């Protein structure tokens, strides 16, 4: 049969991949799922012309030719060279009109966006930023989405002057509730002209937008919205199920039918992948089994099917090792149960290793698996490891890891997501982390995006300080505000799938019936300035040092923490570090290692009794916190505050209870958690 349209007789450019299919008869014993797709969903590389243009513009910016562009060089080049100005300020379909002052401000803002916190811009920074802008502009053009920021601006600009006055802004906040929902001011618009603090807050927001001027133009309004996180930019998404129908998975049957029962592969078929079984190669038995003598037949079937990814399980993984060593397969590979005799991984090819801590057939220690994964090129290998938790005071395990059969792969769409990860052009680990958001209810995901995923976005909602410079630590969020609704939706929304913890399985009706009595925003500026913000910046630099772009919403998340009232008061009021990870645990037991424990779901905290004794009025309290999780690894009771290396000298940044569907998050640094809201509920 003809191959999909993206396949050709010559190998594609770029990293080595599977050999092209050779002509041959159709194999009757290979089961296929027909597909209407004839295209590849992989991201196309930047066109040579675009690359050449970017290098030419960067050369004009880099006045001294040292390979780095300072803020002065950047702004000067934009002001002095029309070609640079047009490229930098108009790339992606937007343009800047107005006086020289407006263009100067736009250039200065553009430097901040490209530099992303750095003092100097490299060509890699420049190219990454403008490729992303072009992609966003193309996506926006294809979808026909309206510019929501511009729509809101026109809603406020009543006299159509092209600029917003303070009076127009205040009137719009009073009369147009959708504006409050868009900007998430947290203000009660019914009291804007009668409550001094509400008016001061609106005044502070306008001043921030205007940057000291008397009016706000569209560019300044859009910049404010982008910083706040309300601009309509979707979070990076994991592969959609529709993409799977175009992908071919070649399964070496040896090991699956005998040891794993074939259930995992049937899950791939149900997920929509095209699947081909190779049953011609027998299951290797014993040290002297002639694995290499069966490669020719395996390779012939692979050539006919032209797979996108190779999947092996149990002893069938020995065939994958042989195909690697002989160079007959260099494409994405998923190994379930890592077989012995694999000293290193091939360079430049995506590999997903899945292994259970209770595997009695291939008993491999976690440290050995981590050492094996480290032999791959950075960001090309994912180690999916499933292990036991530590023991509760009762002696029981809160979670049990996988044995050789790897039962966890049959839950939460796990195995299909691992295959998606192996196929992802941005690396398997990043893709799996993005897929975690798919375990949340859609209403919660949207609410979190509205709240924002950075400390900077969160701080935009704070009230201005008092005349003496002091701040109110706890500020009531009006129940009628959009901010309250977002917090309530994150707090109440159930996950897509049942929790793994029996004590947190109260009915949805019972959980929904528990009322939220009060929501208070925590505004501890000393803690945020001295501890949280520096950690967020250091985390971003660490990720960039590993070749990973920092993604709010992927490397940060919202989670819940319960404690006794006195402990919560300490977290909220401490001027330096609210949480003390290395002095924490879980009720005297280190289930996943030392650190401060957070739950993805509020119901876990409430049903688990982590909020202490109720108040005299029968209410409880818990904190909703913004976490900088970075890249997590699976937790371990033997983690004593120092996590394993990911890419030396960089270590993993946090730990979780499951790599398939994390419900518990453990942080080891006090700056990784920003207390956001104190929620009182009955």
C-alpha positions in Angstrom: 0.0 0.0 0.0 1.2 3.6 -0.5 3.0 5.2 2.4 1.7 8.4 4.0 2.5 11.5 2.1 5.3 12.7 4.4 7.5 9.6 3.6 9.9 9.7 0.7 12.5 7.4 -0.8 15.4 9.4 0.6 16.1 9.9 4.3 14.8 13.3 5.6 17.2 15.9 6.7 18.0 16.4 10.4 18.6 13.8 13.1 18.9 10.1 12.0 15.7 8.2 12.0 14.4 4.9 10.8 15.5 3.6 7.4 13.1 4.4 4.6 10.6 1.7 3.7 11.7 -0.7 0.9 9.4 -2.1 -1.7 7.9 -5.4 -0.7 4.7 -7.4 -0.6 2.0 -6.6 2.0 2.4 -8.7 5.1 -0.8 -10.6 5.9 0.1 -11.2 9.5 0.4 -7.5 10.4 -2.8 -5.9 11.7 -3.3 -2.3 10.7 -5.8 0.4 11.6 -6.6 2.3 8.4 -6.1 6.1 8.5 -7.3 9.0 6.4 -4.2 11.0 7.4 -1.4 11.5 4.9 0.6 14.1 6.7 3.1 14.4 9.5 2.2 16.4 12.7 5.9 16.9 13.4 7.1 20.5 13.5 8.8 21.7 10.4 12.2 23.3 10.8 12.6 27.0 10.2 12.9 27.7 6.5 16.4 28.6 5.4 15.2 32.0 4.2 13.8 32.8 7.7 17.1 31.7 9.3 19.1 33.8 7.0 16.9 36.8 7.6 17.2 36.4 11.4 21.0 36.1 11.3 21.1 39.3 9.2 18.9 41.2 11.6 20.9 39.9 14.6 24.1 41.1 12.9 22.7 44.6 12.6 21.8 44.5 16.3 25.2 43.2 17.4 27.1 46.4 16.8 30.4 45.2 18.2 30.1 41.7 16.8 30.8 39.9 20.1 27.9 37.5 19.8 25.8 39.3 22.4 23.4 42.2 22.2 23.0 44.6 25.2 19.9 46.7 25.9 21.7 49.8 24.6 22.7 48.1 21.3 19.2 46.7 20.9 17.3 50.0 21.4 19.8 52.0 19.4 19.6 49.6 16.4 15.8 49.7 16.5 15.8 53.5 16.6 18.5 54.0 13.9 17.7 51.3 11.4 14.3 51.1 9.7 14.9 47.5 8.7 15.6 46.4 12.3 12.6 48.4 13.6 10.2 46.8 11.1 11.4 43.3 11.9 11.6 43.6 15.7 8.4 45.6 16.3 6.2 44.2 13.5 7.2 40.5 13.4 4.1 38.4 13.8 1.6 40.8 12.3 1.7 43.6 14.9 3.1 47.0 14.3 3.9 50.1 16.4 2.6 53.4 15.4 3.0 56.8 17.1 5.7 59.1 18.3 9.4 58.3 18.8 8.7 57.9 22.5 6.2 55.1 21.9 8.7 53.3 19.6 11.5 53.7 22.1 9.3 52.2 24.8 8.3 49.4 22.4 12.0 48.6 21.7 12.8 48.6 25.4 9.9 46.3 26.0 10.9 44.0 23.1 14.4 43.6 24.6 12.8 42.4 27.9 10.7 39.9 26.0 13.6 38.5 24.0 16.1 38.5 26.9 13.7 36.9 29.3 15.6 38.1 32.3 19.1 38.1 30.8 21.4 41.1 30.5 22.5 40.2 27.0 20.8 38.5 24.1 22.4 35.7 22.1 21.4 34.6 18.6 19.7 31.5 20.1 17.5 33.8 22.4 16.7 36.0 19.4 15.8 33.1 17.1 13.7 31.3 19.7 11.7 34.3 20.5 10.8 35.3 16.9 10.2 31.7 15.8 7.6 31.5 18.6 6.1 34.8 17.6 5.7 33.8 14.0 4.2 30.5 15.1 1.7 32.2 17.3 0.8 34.7 14.6 0.3 31.8 12.1 -1.9 29.9 14.6 -3.9 33.0 15.4 -4.4 33.7 11.7 -5.4 30.1 11.0 -8.0 30.0 13.8 -9.4 33.4 13.1 -9.3 34.3 16.9 -10.0 37.9 17.7 -7.5 40.0 19.7 -9.2 40.0 23.1 -6.9 42.7 24.4 -7.8 45.0 21.6 -11.5 44.3 22.0 -11.3 45.3 25.7 -9.3 48.4 24.9 -12.0 49.5 22.5 -14.6 48.8 25.1 -12.9 51.2 27.5 -11.9 53.9 24.9 -15.4 55.4 24.7 -14.3 58.6 22.7 -12.3 56.5 20.2 -9.3 58.7 20.7 -6.8 55.8 20.7 -5.9 56.3 24.3 -7.6 55.6 27.6 -7.9 58.2 30.3 -8.2 57.4 34.0 -11.8 58.5 34.0 -12.6 56.2 31.1 -10.9 53.3 32.9 -12.8 53.8 36.2 -16.1 54.2 34.4 -15.5 51.0 32.5 -14.6 49.1 35.7 -17.8 50.3 37.2 -20.2 49.6 34.3 -18.6 46.6 32.4 -18.2 43.5 34.6 -16.4 41.7 31.7 -13.5 44.1 32.1 -13.0 43.1 35.7 -13.1 39.4 34.7 -10.5 40.1 31.9 -8.1 42.0 34.1 -8.8 40.0 37.3 -8.5 43.1 39.4 -10.3 41.5 42.4 -12.3 44.7 42.8 -16.0 44.9 43.7 -17.1 47.3 41.0 -20.3 48.2 42.9 -18.1 49.9 45.6 -15.5 51.5 43.4 -16.5 55.1 44.0 -17.5 54.5 47.7 -14.6 52.4 49.0 -11.3 54.2 49.4 -9.2 51.0 49.1 -11.0 49.9 45.9 -10.5 53.2 44.3 -6.8 53.2 45.3 -6.4 49.8 43.8 -8.0 50.9 40.5 -5.7 53.9 40.5 -2.6 51.8 41.1 -3.6 49.5 38.2 -4.0 52.5 35.9 -0.6 53.9 36.9 1.0 50.5 36.2 -0.5 50.4 32.8 0.4 54.0 32.0 4.0 53.8 33.2 3.7 57.3 34.7 1.8 58.9 31.8 -1.7 60.3 31.9 -3.1 58.1 29.1 -2.8 54.4 28.1 -2.4 53.6 24.5 -3.2 50.2 22.9 0.5 49.0 23.0 0.8 49.8 26.7 -2.6 48.1 27.4 -1.5 45.0 25.5 1.8 44.8 27.2 0.1 45.0 30.6 -2.3 42.2 29.6 0.6 40.0 28.5 2.5 40.6 31.7 -0.6 39.8 33.7 -1.2 36.6 31.7 -4.7 37.5 30.4 -3.6 37.8 26.8 -5.2 35.0 24.8 -2.1 32.8 24.5 -2.9 29.1 25.0 -0.6 27.0 27.1 1.6 24.6 25.2 -0.3 21.4 24.7 0.6 17.7 24.5 -0.3 15.8 21.4 -4.0 15.4 20.8 -5.7 12.1 20.2 -6.4 13.1 16.6 -2.7 13.1 15.9 -2.4 9.5 16.9 -4.3 8.1 13.9 -1.4 9.3 11.7 1.3 7.5 13.7 2.5 3.9 13.2 3.7 1.8 16.2 5.7 -1.3 15.4 5.5 -3.9 18.2 7.9 -6.7 18.6 5.5 -9.3 20.0 8.1 -11.4 21.9 7.6 -10.6 25.5 4.3 -8.9 25.2 2.1 -12.0 24.5 4.0 -14.1 27.0 4.9 -11.8 29.9 2.6 -8.8 29.5 -0.5 -10.4 28.0 -0.8 -7.9 25.1 -3.1 -5.6 27.1 -0.8 -2.7 26.8 -0.7 -2.9 23.0 -4.5 -3.2 22.8 -4.6 0.0 24.8 -2.6 1.6 21.9 -5.0 0.4 19.4 -7.9 1.7 21.4 -6.1 5.1 21.6 -6.1 5.3 17.8 -2.6 4.4 16.8 -1.9 2.2 13.8 -0.3 -0.9 15.3 1.6 -3.7 13.6 2.6 -6.9 15.5 5.7 -8.7 14.6 5.3 -12.3 15.8 7.9 -13.9 13.6 10.8 -13.5 16.1 10.6 -15.9 19.0 11.0 -14.8 22.6 14.7 -14.9 23.6 15.4 -17.6 26.1 18.8 -17.9 27.9 22.1 -16.1 27.6 23.1 -17.9 24.3 20.0 -17.1 22.3 20.8 -16.0 18.7 19.1 -12.6 18.8 21.0 -11.3 15.7 19.9 -14.1 13.5 16.3 -12.9 13.6 17.0 -9.3 12.8 16.7 -9.7 9.0 13.1 -10.8 9.2 12.2 -8.1 11.8 13.8 -5.5 9.6 11.9 -6.7 6.5 8.6 -6.3 8.4 9.6 -2.9 9.7 10.5 -1.7 6.2 7.1 -2.8 4.9 5.2 -1.1 7.7 7.4 2.1 7.8 6.9 2.7 11.5 7.2 6.0 13.4 8.1 4.4 16.7 9.3 1.0 17.9 7.8 -0.6 21.0 9.3 -3.6 22.9 8.5 -5.2 26.2 10.1 -7.7 28.5 12.6 -10.0 26.7 11.6 -8.4 23.4 13.7 -5.5 24.4 16.8 -7.5 23.5 15.8 -7.2 19.8 15.7 -3.4 20.2 19.2 -3.4 21.6 20.4 -5.5 18.7 18.7 -3.2 16.2 20.4 -0.2 17.8 23.8 -1.8 17.8 23.6 -2.8 14.1 22.3 0.6 13.1 19.1 -0.9 11.7 16.8 1.3 13.8 17.6 4.8 15.0 14.1 6.1 15.5 12.0 6.7 18.6 11.8 3.7 20.9 9.8 2.7 23.9 11.1 -0.1 26.2 8.9 -1.6 28.8 11.0 -3.4 31.3 14.7 -2.5 30.6 16.5 -5.8 29.8 20.0 -6.5 31.0 23.0 -5.9 28.8 22.4 -2.3 27.9 25.4 -0.2 28.9 24.4 3.0 27.1 21.7 4.5 24.9 22.2 5.6 21.3 22.9 9.3 20.8 20.4 11.6 19.2 17.4 9.3 19.2 14.4 9.6 21.5 14.0 6.8 24.0 11.4 6.1 26.7 12.5 3.6 29.4 9.6 2.3 31.6 10.5 0.1 34.6 8.8 -1.0 37.8 10.6 -1.1 41.2 9.0 -4.4 41.9 10.1 -6.1 38.7 11.3 -9.6 39.6 12.1 -10.6 36.0 14.5 -7.7 35.4 15.4 -6.5 38.9 17.3 -3.2 38.1 18.0 -0.6 40.8 16.8 2.9 40.2 20.3 4.3 40.3 21.3 2.0 37.5 18.4 3.1 35.4 19.2 6.8 36.0 22.8 6.2 35.1 21.6 4.5 31.8 19.3 7.4 31.0 22.1 9.9 31.6 24.1 8.3 28.7 21.6 9.7 26.2 21.9 13.1 24.7 20.2 15.7 27.0 16.4 16.0 26.6 16.1 12.8 24.5 15.4 10.2 27.2 12.5 9.8 29.6 12.8 7.4 32.5 9.2 6.4 33.5 9.7 4.7 36.9 7.0 3.4 39.2 8.0 2.6 42.8 6.6 2.0 46.3 6.0 4.9 48.6 7.5 4.9 52.1 5.4 3.3 54.8 2.7 5.1 56.8 2.9 4.9 60.6 0.4 2.0 60.3 3.0 0.1 58.2 1.0 0.3 55.0 2.1 1.7 51.7 0.2 4.7 50.3 1.1 3.6 46.7 2.5 0.4 45.3 4.9 0.5 42.4 4.8 -1.7 39.3 6.0 -5.2 38.9 7.1 -6.6 35.5 3.6 -6.4 34.0 3.6 -2.6 34.6 -0.1 -2.2 35.4 0.2 1.5 35.7 0.5 1.8 32.0 -3.1 0.7 31.6 -4.3 3.7 33.6 -4.6 7.4 32.8 -4.0 6.9 29.1 -0.4 6.3 30.3 1.2 4.1 27.6 -0.3 6.1 24.7 1.1 9.2 26.3 4.6 7.6 26.6 4.4 6.8 22.9 3.4 10.4 22.2 6.3 11.5 24.3 8.8 9.4 22.3 7.4 11.0 19.1 7.5 14.6 20.4 10.1 16.8 18.6 10.6 18.8 21.8 11.7 15.9 23.9 9.8 13.1 25.8 10.2 14.5 29.3 8.7 17.9 28.4 5.8 16.3 26.5 4.9 14.0 29.4 4.8 17.0 31.8 2.6 18.9 29.5 0.2 15.9 29.3 -0.3 16.1 33.1 -2.6 19.1 32.6 -4.8 16.9 30.7 -5.6 15.0 33.9 -7.3 18.2 35.2 -10.9 19.1 34.6 -11.2 21.7 31.8 -13.0 24.2 34.1 -10.0 24.1 36.5 -7.4 24.3 33.7 -9.1 27.5 32.4 -9.4 29.0 35.9 -5.7 28.4 36.6 -4.8 30.0 33.3 -6.8 33.1 34.2 -5.1 33.3 37.6 -1.7 33.1 35.9 1.3 30.8 36.6 4.0 33.3 37.6 4.6 35.3 40.8 4.7 38.4 38.7 1.2 37.8 37.3 -0.1 37.0 40.8 1.4 40.2 42.3 -0.4 42.3 39.7 -3.6 41.7 41.7 -2.1 43.0 45.0 -3.4 46.2 46.6 -1.1 49.1 46.7 0.9 49.6 49.9 -0.4 52.0 52.6 1.1 55.5 52.8 3.7 54.3 55.3 4.8 51.5 52.9 3.3 48.7 54.9 1.0 46.1 53.3 -1.9 44.2 54.6 -0.9 40.5 54.6 -4.3 39.0 54.1 -6.8 40.8 51.8 -10.3 39.6 51.4 -11.3 38.6 47.8 -14.9 39.8 47.0 -17.2 36.8 46.5 -18.7 38.6 43.4 -15.3 39.0 41.7 -13.9 36.8 38.9 -10.8 36.1 41.1 -13.1 34.4 43.7 -14.7 32.4 41.0 -11.4 31.2 39.6 -10.1 30.2 43.1 -13.4 28.4 43.8 -13.2 26.5 40.5 -9.7 25.3 41.2 -10.7 24.4 44.7 -13.8 22.5 43.8 -13.2 20.9 40.4 -12.8 17.2 40.6 -10.0 15.5 38.5 -10.9 13.7 35.3 -10.1 10.3 36.9 -10.6 8.9 40.4 -7.8 9.5 42.9 -5.3 6.7 43.7 -5.9 7.4 47.4 -8.9 5.7 49.1 -9.3 8.4 51.8 -9.8 11.1 49.2 -12.6 9.4 47.3 -15.6 11.2 48.9 -18.4 11.6 46.5 -18.4 14.6 44.2 -21.8 15.6 45.5 -20.6 15.6 49.1 -17.4 17.6 48.2 -19.4 20.1 46.1 -21.8 20.7 49.0 -18.9 21.9 51.3 -19.2 25.7 51.1 -16.3 28.2 50.7 -16.8 30.7 53.5 -13.9 33.1 52.8 -11.0 33.6 50.3 -8.1 35.8 51.4 -5.2 36.7 49.1 -1.8 36.5 50.7 0.3 39.6 50.0 3.6 38.9 51.7 6.0 41.2 49.7 9.1 40.5 51.8 8.7 36.7 51.3 8.1 37.1 47.5 10.9 39.6 47.0 13.6 37.9 49.1 12.8 34.2 48.5 10.3 33.3 45.9 11.2 35.7 43.0 15.0 34.8 43.2 14.2 31.1 43.2 11.9 31.5 40.1 14.7 33.3 38.3 17.3 30.7 39.3 15.0 27.9 38.2 14.5 29.6 34.8 18.3 29.9 34.3 18.9 26.3 35.3 16.3 25.0 32.8 17.8 27.2 30.1 21.2 25.8 31.0 19.8 22.3 30.2 18.4 23.5 26.9 14.8 23.7 28.2 12.7 26.8 27.7 10.8 27.8 30.9 7.1 27.3 30.5 4.7 28.8 33.1 1.9 26.2 33.6 4.3 23.4 32.8 7.2 24.2 35.2 4.8 25.9 37.6 1.4 24.9 39.0 -1.2 25.6 41.6 -1.6 23.1 44.5 -2.9 22.9 48.0 -1.4 22.6 51.5 -3.1 21.9 54.8 -1.8 22.4 58.3 -2.8 23.4 61.8 -3.9 27.0 62.1 -0.7 28.0 63.9 1.4 26.6 61.1 -0.6 28.3 58.4 -0.2 31.6 60.3 3.5 31.1 60.3 3.6 30.4 56.6 1.6 33.5 55.8 3.4 35.9 58.1 7.0 34.8 57.9 9.0 37.6 56.2 11.6 35.4 54.7 10.5 31.8 54.0 7.0 30.6 54.6 7.7 26.9 54.1 10.5 25.0 55.7 10.9 21.9 53.4 13.8 20.2 55.2 11.9 20.2 58.5 8.7 18.8 56.9 7.2 15.4 56.2 3.9 13.6 56.1 2.6 13.0 59.6 5.9 11.7 60.8 6.4 9.5 57.8 8.6 10.3 54.8 6.6 8.8 52.0 8.4 10.4 49.1 11.4 12.0 50.7 12.0 15.0 52.9 10.3 18.3 51.8 7.1 20.2 52.0 4.1 18.2 50.7 1.4 19.7 48.5 -1.7 18.1 46.9 -2.9 18.7 43.4 -6.5 18.5 44.6 -8.1 20.3 47.5 -10.2 17.3 48.3 -7.1 15.2 49.1 -6.2 17.8 51.8 -9.7 18.0 53.2 -10.6 14.3 53.2 -7.1 13.4 54.5 -7.6 15.4 57.6 -4.5 17.6 56.9 -6.3 20.8 58.0 -6.1 20.2 61.7 -9.0 20.6 64.1 -12.0 22.7 63.0 -12.5 26.2 64.4 -15.2 26.9 67.0 -17.5 27.8 64.1 -16.8 24.4 62.4 -14.6 25.8 59.6 -11.3 24.6 58.2 -8.5 26.4 56.4 -6.0 25.5 53.7 -3.5 27.3 51.5 -3.6 27.4 47.7 -0.1 28.0 46.5 1.8 28.7 43.3 4.6 26.2 43.0 7.8 26.3 40.9 8.1 22.6 40.3 10.6 22.8 37.4 11.3 19.3 36.2 10.1 16.7 38.8 11.3 13.2 39.3 9.6 10.4 41.1 9.9 10.8 44.9 11.7 8.2 47.1 11.7 7.7 50.9 15.5 7.9 50.7 15.5 11.4 49.3 16.9 13.5 52.1 16.5 16.9 50.5 18.9 16.4 47.6 17.4 15.0 44.4 19.1 13.0 41.6 21.0 14.7 38.8 19.2 15.3 35.6 21.9 16.8 33.5 25.0 17.5 35.5 25.4 19.8 37.4 21.6 20.4 37.3 19.4 18.3 39.6 15.7 17.6 39.4 13.8 20.4 41.0 10.9 18.7 42.8 9.4 15.2 43.2 6.0 13.6 42.7 4.2 10.5 43.7 3.6 9.3 40.2 4.9 10.2 36.8 1.7 9.1 35.1 -0.7 11.2 37.1 0.9 13.3 39.9 -1.3 13.9 42.9 1.3 14.7 45.5 4.1 17.2 44.9 7.2 17.6 47.2 9.4 20.7 47.1 12.8 20.9 48.7 13.5 24.6 48.5 11.5 27.3 50.5 11.4 29.6 47.5 9.6 27.1 45.3 6.2 27.8 47.0 4.4 31.1 47.1 1.3 31.1 49.4 -1.4 32.6 47.2 -4.8 32.2 48.9 -6.0 31.3 52.3 -9.3 29.5 51.8 -11.7 29.0 54.7 -14.4 26.3 54.1 -16.9 24.4 56.1 
